[in-house]
Amino acid sequence: MSQQRVIVVGGGLAGLAAAIRITEAGIPVDLFSMVPVKRSHSVCAQGGINACNEVARQQGYSEYMHCDETIYGGDFLADQPPVFEMTAWAPKIIDLLDRMGVPFNRTSEGYRDLRLFGGSLFKRTHFSGASTGQQLIYALDEQVRRLETEGKVTKYEFWEFLSPVIDGEGESARAVGIVAQDLRTMQIRAFRGDAVVMATGGCGLVFGKSTNSVMCTGGAASRCYQAGVWYGNGEMIQVHPTAIPGADKCRLMSESARGEGGRVWVPRKKQDPRAGKQIPELERWYFLEEKYPKYGNLVPRDIATREIFEVCMQGYGVAGRNEVYLDLTHKDRAYLDSKLGAILEIYEKFVGEDPRDHPMRIFPAVHYSMGGLWTQFVPKGDGRGLVLGEPTQMMTNVRGLYAFGEVNFAYHGANRLGANALLSCIFDGLFCGLGVSNYVRDEEPGSTPAVTLSQGVYDRKVSEEHAKAQRLLASVAPGAGTGQDQLYNPYQIAMEMGEEMTAASTVVKSGPRLEKALAKLGELRERFTRVRLGDSAAWTNQTLSYTRAVGDMLILAEVMVEGGLIRKESRGAHFRTDYPERNDEQFMKTTVARFDARTGRHVLSLEPVNTSLVTPRARTYGATDKKAEKKEAVTV
């Protein structure tokens, strides 16, 4: 087997697909995950995965329509050749998953069943009940387990990525490994790799409460950013319209509920005290259906979220609270159990009501980051797709360092369509994974292989990470902070960051509010320099891991806010009350952030977007007249 190795960081779908693809080329993979692979956040994806198939074609659908919907749904901020290639590959990916044993729902004739999802008038979403992500990750994990037994993949579960190891400077810089920490023994060590694939997911914890798993801090992306990797479209954060609000976190109620006929409504009478099922049909305001008669409840997430937010701000929320109804009670119980059983069980467990009998009470919650590490792509000559096997596909600006899945900024633009997340993760791993193996096998012979590099390259990074950990652990010592230097609780800093980011940089934004948030983040970063841990344990010290991530989240939060400030327009999930219109002339561009390690600040620029395939047009989804809607909302 090859002496060369590839390191994949992240055990979700993107990481597993990459590991499978790279080992096919005969290159062994070290796979790192903070949690057991089968507990990666991909397991929480519920609704489905988009792809055109023969049944969809009989409706008049096509791969190109899927591409157009994705670009239109992202408000024309996504580079178009990668989107074209992803949607063209989608049917092949579904066929592969089927052969791997994914238990897709079937029609009575035996065909793979399809459901409606937001942003489309066609059924093109494949699904496994309401636990699609879980079924997909189990299937890919089985393949990786087989590769483990063959010695092609080595798993490092319960290891946290701390930093890339980069050899050289400027244009000659390349990734040659990582530094990671064993979250059980707390050992910090370096690992050599001829390429590094980051597949570490999203950053929901920057906002405190979200639908993300608690390990989705964005810390890994922030550490790459601080090491010199560019960050794209950080301001583009998706707030999912339907989640269960909770004291600890928010729990997703999948878009599949709307795809299977769920209806969003509020009582027409403000602060109506009656239970939802007691309110007659004529006294209900189905505001999405009234405002968007063409798409109804299946408008994209950014639109549904803003409409829900607006009716609650007008005082129409359930019993005056920030909640609306998501109603499935008109559907057959057996049908609901076969299509949505997993999410109905979640709602019943955490709310204590059966959603088959009572309308669900939901509200928007932070869900996904369209922004992420900036990556390159090489289009075909006509722009219709990407060159297969090209080594720089989804490579960051640092040679040999790749970004796959949600941590990558590509594909979704200013808003992700539901059920495109699982597709983009697996597409990155399978399509772009071939480029990784070609880079290692064909391009790197001219460079010094990682296995022969001086140990000093790695020891320096290990020493830096040891020093960071020791500085944090020293704050636990008796007497620390008893003088004039007040020490701060990391959990308090994180809570204040989450509250500020949720208030300033989610559904509705404005210049003055973003400026205020930036000042608050500066204060929190200053306080973080005097943070105090509550635990000095040398074994499974979760406080150390979390505190370190808080510092990295603060840096990522600043990127999001500064990106929102320079983007003086409204586009997709980014809505500014002081600039409510889309401005293609100035802002149909990617926000690219670069970290200045000397000052600890960010340098932002706007870079062109490739719009060679689909001509930008107004993004309306058949909305009716807004002024008439507002008048009607006030007078009902």
GIURNOR-V21114 format. One record per residue. N is the residue number from 0. OMEGA is omega in whole degrees, 0 to 359 (999 if undefined). Layout:
n->[N;N]
omega->[OMEGA;OMEGA]
//
This chain:
n->[0;1;2;3;4;5;6;7;8;9;10;11;12;13;14;15;16;17;18;19;20;21;22;23;24;25;26;27;28;29;30;31;32;33;34;35;36;37;38;39;40;41;42;43;44;45;46;47;48;49;50;51;52;53;54;55;56;57;58;59;60;61;62;63;64;65;66;67;68;69;70;71;72;73;74;75;76;77;78;79;80;81;82;83;84;85;86;87;88;89;90;91;92;93;94;95;96;97;98;99;100;101;102;103;104;105;106;107;108;109;110;111;112;113;114;115;116;117;118;119;120;121;122;123;124;125;126;127;128;129;130;131;132;133;134;135;136;137;138;139;140;141;142;143;144;145;146;147;148;149;150;151;152;153;154;155;156;157;158;159;160;161;162;163;164;165;166;167;168;169;170;171;172;173;174;175;176;177;178;179;180;181;182;183;184;185;186;187;188;189;190;191;192;193;194;195;196;197;198;199;200;201;202;203;204;205;206;207;208;209;210;211;212;213;214;215;216;217;218;219;220;221;222;223;224;225;226;227;228;229;230;231;232;233;234;235;236;237;238;239;240;241;242;243;244;245;246;247;248;249;250;251;252;253;254;255;256;257;258;259;260;261;262;263;264;265;266;267;268;269;270;271;272;273;274;275;276;277;278;279;280;281;282;283;284;285;286;287;288;289;290;291;292;293;294;295;296;297;298;299;300;301;302;303;304;305;306;307;308;309;310;311;312;313;314;315;316;317;318;319;320;321;322;323;324;325;326;327;328;329;330;331;332;333;334;335;336;337;338;339;340;341;342;343;344;345;346;347;348;349;350;351;352;353;354;355;356;357;358;359;360;361;362;363;364;365;366;367;368;369;370;371;372;373;374;375;376;377;378;379;380;381;382;383;384;385;386;387;388;389;390;391;392;393;394;395;396;397;398;399;400;401;402;403;404;405;406;407;408;409;410;411;412;413;414;415;416;417;418;419;420;421;422;423;424;425;426;427;428;429;430;431;432;433;434;435;436;437;438;439;440;441;442;443;444;445;446;447;448;449;450;451;452;453;454;455;456;457;458;459;460;461;462;463;464;465;466;467;468;469;470;471;472;473;474;475;476;477;478;479;480;481;482;483;484;485;486;487;488;489;490;491;492;493;494;495;496;497;498;499;500;501;502;503;504;505;506;507;508;509;510;511;512;513;514;515;516;517;518;519;520;521;522;523;524;525;526;527;528;529;530;531;532;533;534;535;536;537;538;539;540;541;542;543;544;545;546;547;548;549;550;551;552;553;554;555;556;557;558;559;560;561;562;563;564;565;566;567;568;569;570;571;572;573;574;575;576;577;578;579;580;581;582;583;584;585;586;587;588;589;590;591;592;593;594;595;596;597;598;599;600;601;602;603;604;605;606;607;608;609;610;611;612;613;614;615;616;617;618;619;620;621;622;623;624;625;626;627;628;629;630;631;632;633;634;635]
omega->[183;173;179;180;173;176;175;181;181;185;177;186;181;180;180;180;178;180;179;184;183;179;175;180;177;181;181;185;167;186;184;178;178;182;173;185;183;174;175;187;176;181;183;177;191;200;182;181;187;172;172;171;185;179;178;179;178;174;185;182;179;176;180;177;176;177;181;178;182;179;178;179;178;177;170;178;181;170;194;178;177;179;179;182;180;183;176;180;188;180;179;179;178;178;179;180;178;179;177;176;177;184;178;173;183;172;180;177;179;177;174;183;179;176;175;174;186;176;179;174;181;172;180;181;176;187;171;186;174;177;187;181;179;181;180;183;176;181;180;179;177;179;180;177;176;179;175;182;179;179;182;179;173;181;173;178;185;174;180;175;179;184;168;171;184;180;180;182;177;183;180;181;176;179;182;179;180;167;182;181;174;185;175;182;183;175;174;180;180;177;181;176;180;171;180;177;175;179;194;171;191;190;186;184;173;182;178;179;178;175;183;172;188;177;182;183;189;183;182;178;180;180;174;179;180;179;175;179;180;181;185;173;181;183;185;181;180;174;183;185;188;177;175;176;180;179;182;179;178;183;187;165;194;173;177;177;175;179;179;173;178;183;180;180;172;175;177;178;180;177;176;186;185;173;186;185;178;182;182;183;183;180;178;178;176;193;177;180;179;184;182;187;181;183;179;182;183;170;179;190;182;180;179;181;181;179;177;179;184;182;177;177;177;177;182;179;181;181;179;181;175;179;169;179;167;197;174;189;179;182;179;185;181;178;180;181;181;185;190;188;185;183;177;177;178;181;182;181;188;180;179;177;178;182;174;182;183;175;179;177;187;176;181;178;177;191;192;176;173;176;179;180;181;181;179;170;178;183;170;184;179;179;183;178;185;177;181;177;178;187;183;178;179;169;176;177;175;184;178;179;185;175;181;175;186;180;178;183;188;168;193;176;184;179;178;171;177;178;171;183;180;179;183;178;183;177;178;183;186;183;184;176;177;177;178;181;177;177;182;187;190;186;187;178;177;179;177;179;183;184;182;179;178;179;181;178;183;182;179;180;177;179;178;181;174;182;177;181;181;177;179;181;180;181;181;186;177;179;179;178;181;177;181;180;176;179;189;179;182;180;176;178;180;180;180;177;181;180;181;181;178;182;190;194;177;189;183;181;172;181;181;182;177;177;179;179;180;177;179;179;176;177;181;176;178;178;181;177;179;182;179;176;175;187;178;185;177;182;179;182;182;179;178;180;182;182;178;180;179;178;179;179;179;179;178;179;178;177;180;182;180;175;177;180;183;179;184;179;170;183;178;183;181;182;179;181;180;174;191;182;174;181;184;185;183;193;169;186;177;172;181;180;176;184;175;185;181;183;184;183;187;175;185;176;178;184;184;175;178;180;188;187;184;180;179;179;179;182;188;185;175;182;173;183;185;182;178;180;183;179;180;181;182;189;181;999]
//
